[in-house]
């Protein structure tokens, strides 16, 4: 029992709780995330088995003997992947297992992708034209808090890098200026924060944008077409649309602005020319495209120039009056404006042309005699001129009236009442008095030269047009003719409006005033009015009157006296044409007086005798009656620095002490609202705030001294205060939290910090005492900690469970990133070292029996600050090398004493290892230097054999091999010894016999050809002979025939020869030539065949058909 306890005590001690982590570490996960479960223990003395669990169900196990950590990765695909995860480890030795040690469980929460947004276009059209601005709006569901938006065209994000990169936060729209490349399908998505993680939504439904070019431009024209037009002419502007366009409306533009926005044109537009008509005109039309009305491009511009009708000339006569005594002559002169060149002058009397004269002068005279009948009357003239090549007639000149009479003397005129100026609403009476010696028939009154009839005339000044110059006259009757007198002198009526009231204002303006404030009343005379005196009223009673020639007069009131409260107004007095006129009274203003509120109290939190630069102070201002306070103002050295809203009778100002300039005296005031005015209270007491600089940071010495440290390393950290500082304690921090406090000795302290963490920020401070406050210094420089570089990966090519000697194996080390050096290890010993800057290392091995072992690799990286370190080893890859199966034995199936060409030999390949096992055998024919030149393969149950036909060669060599299984891998065995076969060539070998036979056949064919050629040549001399060939044969069933009988003598001889040949049992051919007497006239040969008639014969011994040949 003692031995058992000693054996298991360290084992149980090592089986501590494993460390279990999820990478990456999120509070919520999404479908498609790749998750790595990492389980680590802290021992290398025992073999550990690790298992991973989800909700108590095992999902993966790993046997790990050297690595401290095991990782299992998977991709989230279903909801079943959520739940609690943990790992467990087992320690074992000599077959005895301990109880498992389980890690803490981590729950994985899975969320679905957020609901897709809605994509809209603004404006929304079925089709857009080039150049339009399109707002693509992405609306997320109302219940979603969006962190950013993304827009896509044809599934590709469309933000330009120079303008908007994909991670930039967008508002709810993206503006596109349409072009031909804009056409396409658009979608959008948004991102939202869920448990501190930004997750993307589903893509919105697609929306299409179609962009087209503007329709072809129309043509604009004018009717009538002139180079220039005069005011008042009608111009028809026509817009001609291309013939292939269906138009829904026309639009006319002048200088780019539509001139009939509320009128829909269908053909043309008629313009009555005026000076405003001059300009450049264009037109366009609209057509329907995909249910949208689209305007065409603008037509080319056409200009309209409008000039005034040539100005009227001026007509005058040579006298200074218009009434002439009969018998006098009157010279009329028509004056042409200087800048116009007239070529013709026309005179009119009462609008009727009376004279025409060609001229090139600017003044033309015409004489009228008053003695002539009807000489009196109204005369005028016009002229003709050319403008821009067009003939134009000027306007009619002024009218010149010619009177022929004598004038009675003028009457007198007066006003009642008589004032230099009248106010609107007053009445004025005009009176006219002819001379006593003249009996007036009637009285005439004139206003600005225009006659108004009345015996007496009353002017009503309510009518503004009644002002002006007035005169009168009378007429007398002489010889039944009324003769007007001379006009009286003018009297002038000047009318003015009732003076407008002045304006009154308070400065400063408040709805209520605090006792002791000064209020300035300002009475301002309206623009255009001049005041001689200003009057101020309180409750309608004059309280001040001041003579002045200024338009603005001030009246200052002190609110110390409560009697000044009340309603105030003002008026002014002015003098026009020596008459004093009072204005209307202004509107009233009101002054209300109240007292100032009591002072508040002020306190500081935290309360210190001195503060540090960079600290915050909460300054609180409060009063007892909190219901009336609305805002609080904070002051520093009498200057307002902040306004805060009051809540529950107090307000707090959080002051940041940015520097020493923050030192000063602080106080506060609060505001209450009385009658709508915010009234500031009396100030609180003053409090002093003193600010000092934070002590300089300490210096840090590290042992070992690295620019960067790795996770898990330890460091001795010495923190030293500046030489002139009085130090009390040294504080050590991690992530801003104190992890150790050390009393300073001679201004410094040293602490060992073990197991540096990658997320930890390590630093130190010292504390000193100032004005009874313990003050920390600035933070020292940080100790930078990074994670161990990721180990590389190692792979083999090709991958096999076992390898055969002499095979080539490529070992690849990769996933190192930027590295300076690779190291390849075999069984922990360096096998290969490479200084290549490549991202991968490839090393080739020719495998031998010594190549067995475990292979790993590492990378050498340069960290920040030129610290070089070697990464952890890659996962080990084991290589097992074995010899190939032993060589087989190659023999001949049976002994052969002599081989020659065409002879077949059988090769047999057999293996001594497992001779009864079926396998694949390979045969190779060896060439020079015994390199394989042919390959044969045969499968048998016992051994492989090859049948080979001997060729015409001196010798031949073979070898063989077979496929055997080595630890589950099919490999080729070693090759057998080479089997050599030597050949002996025979004299009468088949090739030689074939050659001789071919030569004889050729010679025989040549002799037959020569024979027939000579025969044909002799017979060709016969001109009318015909050849006839016949074949005869006889079966066994027929009687043996003698050769066909011919009428020629040579037939019997040939027949005998045929019988002789029959006796030899050989086939015979008979060819008979008969002269065709029917064709004697034809100069050619006639070939025909026929079968001979069967004849009886006593000779039945022939077994084969008989052939006979007869020549004629």
GIQUI-V464346 format. One record per residue. SS is DSSP state (hx for helix, st for strand, lp for the rest). Layout:
SS ; SS
This chain:
lp ; hx ; hx ; hx ; hx ; hx ; hx ; hx ; hx ; hx ; hx ; hx ; hx ; hx ; lp ; lp ; lp ; lp ; st ; st ; st ; st ; st ; lp ; lp ; lp ; lp ; lp ; st ; st ; lp ; lp ; lp ; st ; st ; st ; st ; st ; st ; st ; lp ; lp ; lp ; lp ; lp ; lp ; st ; st ; st ; st ; st ; st ; st ; st ; lp ; lp ; st ; st ; st ; st ; st ; st ; st ; st ; lp ; lp ; lp ; lp ; st ; st ; st ; st ; st ; st ; st ; lp ; lp ; lp ; hx ; hx ; hx ; lp ; st ; st ; st ; st ; st ; st ; st ; st ; st ; st ; st ; lp ; lp ; st ; st ; lp ; lp ; lp ; st ; st ; lp ; lp ; lp ; st ; st ; st ; lp ; st ; st ; lp ; lp ; st ; lp ; lp ; lp ; st ; st ; st ; st ; st ; lp ; lp ; lp ; lp ; lp ; st ; st ; lp ; lp ; lp ; st ; st ; st ; st ; st ; st ; st ; lp ; lp ; lp ; lp ; lp ; lp ; st ; st ; st ; st ; st ; st ; st ; st ; lp ; lp ; st ; st ; lp ; lp ; lp ; lp ; lp ; lp ; lp ; lp ; lp ; lp ; lp ; lp ; lp ; lp ; lp ; st ; st ; st ; st ; st ; lp ; lp ; hx ; hx ; hx ; lp ; st ; st ; st ; st ; st ; st ; st ; st ; st ; st ; st ; lp ; lp ; st ; st ; st ; st ; st ; lp ; lp ; lp ; lp ; lp ; st ; st ; st ; lp ; st ; st ; lp ; lp ; lp ; lp ; lp ; lp ; st ; st ; st ; st ; st ; lp ; lp ; lp ; lp ; lp ; st ; st ; lp ; lp ; lp ; st ; st ; st ; st ; st ; st ; st ; lp ; lp ; lp ; lp ; lp ; lp ; lp ; lp ; st ; st ; st ; st ; st ; st ; lp ; lp ; st ; st ; lp ; lp ; lp ; lp ; lp ; lp ; st ; lp ; lp ; st ; st ; st ; st ; st ; lp ; lp ; hx ; hx ; hx ; lp ; st ; st ; st ; st ; st ; st ; st ; st ; st ; st ; st ; lp ; lp ; st ; st ; st ; st ; lp ; lp ; lp ; lp ; lp ; lp ; st ; st ; st ; lp ; st ; st ; lp ; lp ; lp ; lp ; lp ; lp ; st ; st ; st ; st ; lp ; lp ; lp ; lp ; lp ; st ; st ; lp ; lp ; lp ; lp ; st ; st ; st ; st ; st ; st ; st ; lp ; lp ; lp ; lp ; lp ; lp ; st ; st ; st ; st ; st ; st ; st ; st ; lp ; lp ; st ; st ; st ; st ; st ; st ; st ; lp ; lp ; lp ; lp ; st ; st ; st ; st ; st ; st ; st ; lp ; lp ; lp ; lp ; lp ; lp ; lp ; st ; st ; st ; st ; st ; st ; st ; st ; st ; st ; st ; lp ; lp ; st ; st ; st ; st ; lp ; lp ; lp ; lp ; lp ; lp ; st ; st ; st ; st ; st ; lp ; lp ; lp ; st ; lp ; lp ; lp ; st ; st ; st ; st ; st ; lp ; lp ; lp ; lp ; lp ; st ; st ; lp ; lp ; lp ; st ; st ; st ; st ; st ; st ; st ; lp ; lp ; lp ; lp ; lp ; lp ; lp ; lp ; st ; st ; st ; st ; st ; st ; lp ; lp ; st ; st ; st ; st ; lp ; lp ; lp ; st ; st ; st ; st ; lp ; lp ; lp ; hx ; hx ; hx ; lp ; st ; st ; st ; st ; st ; st ; st ; st ; st ; st ; st ; lp ; lp ; st ; st ; st ; st ; st ; lp ; lp ; lp ; lp ; lp ; st ; st ; st ; lp ; st ; st ; lp ; lp ; lp ; lp ; lp ; lp ; st ; st ; st ; st ; st ; lp ; lp ; lp ; lp ; lp ; st ; st ; lp ; lp ; lp ; st ; st ; st ; st ; st ; st ; st ; lp ; lp ; lp ; lp ; lp ; lp ; lp ; lp ; st ; st ; st ; st ; st ; st ; lp ; lp ; st ; st ; st ; st ; st ; st ; st ; lp ; lp ; lp ; lp ; st ; st ; st ; st ; st ; st ; st ; lp ; lp ; lp ; hx ; hx ; hx ; lp ; st ; st ; st ; st ; st ; st ; st ; st ; st ; st ; st ; lp ; lp ; st ; st ; st ; st ; lp ; lp ; lp ; lp ; lp ; lp ; st ; st ; st ; lp ; st ; st ; lp ; lp ; lp ; lp ; lp ; lp ; st ; st ; st ; st ; st ; lp ; lp ; lp ; lp ; lp ; st ; st ; lp ; lp ; lp ; st ; st ; st ; st ; st ; st ; st ; lp ; lp ; lp ; lp ; lp ; lp ; st ; st ; st ; st ; st ; st ; st ; st ; lp ; lp ; st ; st ; st ; st ; st ; st ; st ; lp ; st ; lp ; lp ; st ; st ; st ; st ; st ; st ; st ; lp ; lp ; lp ; hx ; hx ; hx ; lp ; st ; st ; st ; st ; st ; st ; st ; st ; st ; st ; st ; lp ; lp ; st ; st ; st ; st ; lp ; lp ; lp ; lp ; lp ; lp ; st ; st ; st ; lp ; st ; st ; lp ; lp ; lp ; lp ; lp ; lp ; st ; st ; st ; st ; st ; lp ; lp ; lp ; lp ; lp ; st ; st ; lp ; lp ; lp ; lp ; st ; st ; st ; st ; st ; st ; lp ; lp ; lp ; lp ; lp ; lp ; lp ; lp ; st ; st ; st ; st ; st ; st ; lp ; lp ; st ; st ; st ; st ; st ; st ; st ; lp ; st ; lp ; lp ; st ; st ; st ; st ; st ; st ; lp ; lp ; lp ; lp ; lp ; lp ; lp ; lp ; st ; st ; st ; st ; st ; st ; st ; st ; st ; lp ; lp ; st ; st ; st ; st ; lp ; lp ; lp ; lp ; lp ; lp ; st ; lp ; st ; st ; lp ; lp ; lp ; lp ; lp ; lp ; st ; st ; st ; st ; st ; lp ; lp ; lp ; lp ; lp ; st ; st ; lp ; lp ; lp ; st ; st ; st ; st ; st ; st ; st ; lp ; lp ; lp ; lp ; lp ; lp ; st ; st ; st ; st ; st ; st ; lp ; lp ; st ; st ; st ; st ; st ; st ; lp ; lp ; lp ; lp ; lp ; lp ; st ; st ; st ; st ; st ; st ; lp ; lp ; hx ; hx ; hx ; lp ; st ; st ; st ; st ; st ; st ; st ; st ; st ; st ; st ; lp ; lp ; lp ; st ; st ; st ; st ; lp ; lp ; lp ; lp ; lp ; lp ; st ; st ; st ; lp ; st ; st ; lp ; lp ; lp ; lp ; lp ; lp ; st ; st ; st ; st ; lp ; lp ; lp ; lp ; lp ; lp ; lp ; lp ; lp ; lp ; lp ; st ; st ; st ; st ; st ; st ; st ; lp ; lp ; lp ; lp ; lp ; lp ; lp ; lp ; st ; st ; st ; st ; st ; st ; st ; st ; lp ; hx ; hx ; hx ; lp ; st ; st ; st ; st ; st ; st ; st ; st ; st ; lp ; lp ; lp ; st ; st ; st ; st ; st ; st ; lp ; lp ; lp ; lp ; lp ; st ; st ; st ; st ; st ; st ; st ; st ; st ; st ; st ; st ; lp ; lp ; st ; st ; st ; st ; lp ; lp ; lp ; lp ; lp ; lp ; st ; st ; st ; st ; lp ; lp ; lp ; lp ; lp ; lp ; lp ; hx ; hx ; hx ; hx ; hx ; hx ; hx ; hx ; hx ; hx ; hx ; hx ; hx ; hx ; hx ; hx ; hx ; hx ; hx ; hx ; hx ; hx ; hx ; hx ; hx ; hx ; hx ; hx ; hx ; hx ; lp ; lp ; lp ; lp ; lp ; lp ; lp ; lp ; lp ; lp ; lp ; st ; lp ; lp ; lp ; lp ; lp ; lp ; lp ; lp ; lp ; lp ; lp ; lp ; lp ; lp ; lp ; lp ; lp ; lp ; lp ; hx ; hx ; hx ; hx ; hx ; hx ; hx ; hx ; hx ; hx ; hx ; hx ; hx ; lp ; lp ; lp ; lp ; lp ; lp ; lp ; lp ; lp ; lp ; lp ; lp ; lp ; hx ; hx ; hx ; lp ; lp ; lp ; lp ; lp ; lp ; lp ; lp ; lp ; lp ; lp ; st ; lp ; lp ; lp ; lp ; lp ; lp ; lp ; lp ; lp ; lp ; lp ; lp ; lp ; lp ; lp ; lp ; lp ; lp ; lp ; lp ; lp
